[in-house]
């Protein structure tokens, strides 16, 4: 972990997020929250909820007047991040921490959820949970942009008189689904126009009147999105989205010598140095 005060970019921290020290670097140094690092009591919690955690919740950082906005870290006793378990923990924490960002990791700390619960004056109406996921191999540029919005200095440059409600409002904005959705479609369009120039299909694939593969590229991207959705559900291997692993699996692939049936898609990722959407 860098020494206190040694700045990195949010994207750099997220790419190397493997443990508690990295999380502290993110909030204490990059996002300018106050250091806390205090265990919270889980007294009175249902046994099933307490047993879902590998340890008590940790008040990692705070912000705003009186330090009333809290960043709370929770390590689930699980290889994945079941949303049902997260919800149980959140429902307990919100009773004492109405202004908060909840951070969850799996037990190995290889997958992370930054969880926002949209604010409402009536705690019983706080049922809109939004998550940002961070894990190895995922594209993190857009994620980093959203997390960077949580920087306290960007909300109030002098950090004086910053109310916890103002911080909560910025968090609600950063996790806004409509904005993230617009960014997704913008990124998707960027991928389409990039792929249109560089992806090559078999010679027998019909082309459009302008000589490009518009329909084929659209079909490829939509199928990849579907595969990603299925992967997110844990139904197919993540290796399909690991470029290094794909390079191993497709080593020696020669389209001109391939004798497989035409019904099998003949394509592989094209790597063009310095080209393509950033990650």
N, C-alpha and C positions, 0 to 999 in steps of 0.2 A: 504493500500500500504506500502511495506517495506520502511524504511528510506533510503535516497540516499546512495549508496555504499553497501547496504546489498544485496549480490548476491543471486540469485535463478537460477535454471536451466531454459533454454528457454522452455523446456517442462512444467515445473511447471507454468510458467507465462501463457502459452497458455491454459493450462487446467483451469485457473482461469480468463481468459480474459472476463471481464464483463463491462468494462468501460474505460474511458480515462486515469485514473490513472494506470491501468494495462498496457495500451499501452505505456505510458511514462516509466514505469518500464522496459519494454522490450527494447526500443530503447535507453533510456538514461543510463541505468545501465548495462543491459545484453549485448547489442550490441555496446556500446561505441560511440554513436552518440552525437553530441553537442545539448544541450537544446535550443529550439527556442520558441515554444508555442506562435506563432503570427498568428492572423487572416489574411487571404489574401483577397484582393479585388476581387469581382466578377463583377465589373463595366464593362459594355459593353457585358456581356454575354447575350445570348438569354433568354427571360423570362422563357421558358419551362425548360431550364437547371438550371437556378437559383432556380426555384421553386421545382426542384427535391431534393434539399438539405434542411435539417432541420436547417442549419445555414451556414455561410460562411466557405470555406475550411480553415483548420488549418495547418500552417507550424509547424509541431510537432518537427522536428529535422533536423540536417544538418550534413554534413561530407565532408572531403576533403579540399584541398586548398581553402581558401576564403569561406568555407562553401557552396560550389556551388552544392553539391549533396543534394537533399531535400527529406524528408519524409513528405508526406502531407496526413492528415486525412480528410475524407469526410463522413459525416453522412447523409445517404439517408432518405428522408421523406417517408419511406415505411416499411412494415413488412418483406419484403424479399429484395433481392439484384438483381433487374433487370439489366441484362448486358447492355441493350440498354441505360438505364440511366447512368450507369457507363461510357460507351463510350462517351456520350455527355459531361460529366464532364472532362474526361481525355483529350478530344480533345481541350478543353479550357485551361486546365492547362499546357499542353505541350508547348504551345506558349511561356510561360514565364519561364517554368521549364523543360528544356530539359533533365537534369539528375535527375531522380526522381523515388521514389517508392510511389505508391498511395495506401493508405489503406482506404477501405470502410467498413462501418457497416450499418446494418439496424437501424431503429429508436430506437428500444428497446436495441440495442447493444448486441444482442444474437447471431448474425451471422456476420462473418467478411470475407472480401476478401483482400488479399495482392496481388496487381496487378502490374505486370512488363510489360513495353512496350519495346520490344527489340530495342536496339539503332540502328539508322541509321543516317548518316550525313545529309540526306535529310529528314526533318521532315514529308514531305508528304508521305514518304515510311514507316513511323513508324505505321504499322497496325497489328503487331503481338502482341496480348495481351495474357499474361499468368497469371493465377490466382492460388493462394493457398488459400483454404477455411479452416476456423477455426470455429467450432460450437460445442456446448455441445453434448456429446455422440459419437462424431467421434473419430476414432483412430488418435492420433496426433504424434506418434513416428517419422514417416517418415517426416511429416510436420515440426516437431521441428528440425530435422536434416538439412532440407533445409533452414529454417529460421536462424539457427545457422551459416550457411555459410556467412551470411550478416554481421557478427561481424567485425567491422573495424580493430580490433587488429589482426584478422586472415589474413587481406589483407596487412596491413603494421604495424608491431608490435609497432613502435614508433609513428605512426600516423603523421609523419612529411613528408611533400611533397607529400601527397597522392592525386592524381588527381581525380576529379569527374568522369573522363572517366574510370579510373581503378576501381572505386567503381561500376560504371554502368556495367562494364564487369563482375564483380563478381556477381552482381544481375542477369545479363543475364544467367550466368552459373547456378546459384542456381535454376532458373526457367526453365532450359532446359528440354523440354518435353521428349526427348529421354532418358535422364538419369533417370527421374522420372518414365518413362515407364518400364525401366529395373528393377528399384527398385520394381515396382509394381509386375512384374512377379516373381521376386525372393521371395517377400513376399507371393505371391499366392502359390508358390511351398512349402514354409514353412508351410502354412496353410494346404495344401493337406497332407503332410507327418505327421503332427500332428493329423489331423482329422482321418487319416487312422488307427491310433492306438487307438483312444478314442471314436469315434462315433459308436453307436450301432444301427443297423437297425432291423426291425421285423424278427423273426425267418424264415419266409417264403421267405425272400429276397435271391435270388440266390447269391452264393459267387463264387469268382474266384478259379482257380485250387490251388492256394497257401493258400486258406482259408480266404483271405482278401476281402474287399468290394471296390476294385479299381473303378469300373465303377459307383457304387452307390454314392461313395464319390465325384467323378468328376461331376456327374449329380447334386448332391446337391449343390456343390460350384457354378457351372455355373448358376443354378437357383437362388441362393442367389445373385449373381452378377447382374443378370437381374432384380431381385426385387429391389436391391439397385439403379440401373439405373432409374427404374420407380419411385422410391421414390425421387430421385434427381430432377425429372421432376414434383414433387408434385402430382403424380397421386395415390400414396398409402400412408398410414399413416407411419410416422417415428417410431411409437410404435413397429413395427415389428422388429426394430433393437435396441430397448431399452431392455437390458437384464432384468432389474428390472421389467419392464412392462410385459415382456414375462413370467417371473416367476409367476406373478399374473394371467395372462391369462391361463397358463397351470397348475395352482395349482391342485394337486390331480390327475394328469394324471397317469394312470396305464396301461401300454401296455398289460399286461397279461389279463386284464379285458375288454379291449376295444372291442367294437362290431361294430365299423364303417367299412365301406366297404374298401376292400384292395386297392381300387384306390386312397384313401386319404393318402398322405404321413404321416407316423407315425414316427416322430422324434422330438426331442427337443434339445436345446443346452446342451452340457455336460460341466459342470464346474469342472475342475480338479485343485485344489489349487497348485499354483506354476508352472503350466504347460501351454503350448500354447504360441504363439507368443506374445511378449510384446506389450503394448500399451502406 
